[in-house]
Amino acid sequence: MDALRRRNPFKYSPEPSESHDTHILDEQEQSELIDKIKSLNATSNSQNRIALQITLALSFLLHIIYIFSDYNSPLGVVFPPVGRPESPLHLSPVLTLLAIILHANAALLTHPRNLVLAKRRITPLHYSVAFGLSAISPTISVLSGKTWQTTAWW
């Protein structure tokens, strides 16, 4: 039993230590600190939302370009596959439209505003539904034996 480490309980020292700051905030200082943290959080959330919306818009634009192209993976240009050129997925137009719809759904999630169209409130899909739909394209790509460039694109 002596080989086990024994627990050393915390011992309160009534005398303030030189290495620790013992300044206790009063209610006004606490509320000022909380307000400062809230404003920093709101600023950070705003910046993150803008970065996410820019990323989403660029990805949406790539999918729009892809739908009017020859359906070859854009990653194939940056990272060319070894060997012969690969044929696109058989359902590329349908899967691209699905990706565009999922981008619109993500835009609804990142821009929290009540969107009304034809007197109907438009709500985004539930996360599990959107995740399931977004997994269709890469699953088809993997099962079709496509290269990693094509699978990563989807």
N, C-alpha and C positions, 0 to 999 in steps of 0.2 A: 503493500500500500504506500510505502514511502516514495516509490518511484513516480507516483502520480503528482501532477502539479496541483498545488493547493490554491484556492481562490483567495485573492487579497481584496478584502472589502474596501470601499471608498471611505476615507477618513476626512471629515470636515475639519478644516483649519480655521479657527476664529480670526486669525490674523491674515489680512490680505497679502497675497503673494505678489512679489515684484513683477513676475512674468505674466500675470493675468490682469486684464482690464476689468475692474469691478464696477464700472460706471453703470448705474441702473437708470433706464430711461423712464421719464415720467410720461403721463398720458399724452401730452401735447407732442413730445418728441416721438412717441410711438406712432401716433396718428400721422405725423409728418413723414416718418420713415415708411409707413405702410402706403401712404399716397405716392411717395417717390417710387417705391417698388411697383405699385400698380401702373404708374405712367411708363416705367421702363418695360414692363410686361406688355402693355398695349402697343408701345412702339415696336418691340420685338415681334409681336404677333402680326402687326401690319407689314413689317419688312418681310417676314417669312411668307405671308399670304401673297404679297406681290411677286416674290421670287417663284413661288409655286405656280402662280397664274402665268408668268412669263414662260416657265418651263412647259406648262400645259399648252400654251399658245404655239410655241415652237414645235412641239410634238404633233399638235393638230395640223399645223402647216405642212409638216413632213408627210403626214398621212394624206392630206389633200393632194400634194405633189405626187405621191406614190400612186394614187388612184388614177391619175392621168398619164402615168409612165408605163413602162413595159413590165411592171410588177416584179422587178428584181430588187432584192434587198438593198437598201442604201448602205448597210454595213459592208456589203460586198465590194463597194467602191473603195472604202477606207481600208478594209481588211479582205483582200481578194482571196477567195477559196482556192485551195490547192487542187489542181486537176482541171477537169472540164467544167464549163459553166453549168450552173444548176438551173433547172426549170423552176418556175414559181409554183406555189401551192395551187391546187386546182380551184380552191374556193377563195382565192385572193380578193376579188372584188367584194364578195359578201363579208369576208373577214375584215376588210378595210372599212367598210361601212359600219360594221359592229364596233371597230376601234374608234371611229369618229363619234358614234353615239355614246360610247363610254367616256370619251373626252368631254362631250357635252354634259354628261352626268357628273363628271369630276368638276367641271366648271360650276355647276349648281352647288356642289359641296363646298367649294372654295370661296364662293361669293354669296355669303349668307343674306339673301334678300328674298322676299316673297315675290316670286315670278308668277304673273297671271297672264294666261293666254286664252282668248275666247271665253272669258269669265270663269276659267278653271285654274285653280292654283296648281302649279307644276312643282312636284316634289322629286328630289333625287331618289334613285333606287337605293335599297338597303345595301349596306356594305357587303354582306354575304352574297347577295345576288350579283352585284357588280364584280366581286372577286371571282365568282364562278363563271360569269360571262367572259371576263378577261383571261381566264385560263384556257378557254377553248382553242384559241389560235396557236399558242405555243404547244399545246398537247397534240394538235393535229400535225404541227411541224415536226415534233419529235417522233410521233408514230409514223410519219411519212419518210423518216430517215434523212431529213434535210440537214445541212451543215449548221454549225453553231451560229453563223452570221444570220441565217434566215430565222432560226429559232429565237435568237436574241432580239431581232427586229420585232417579232410578234410579241 
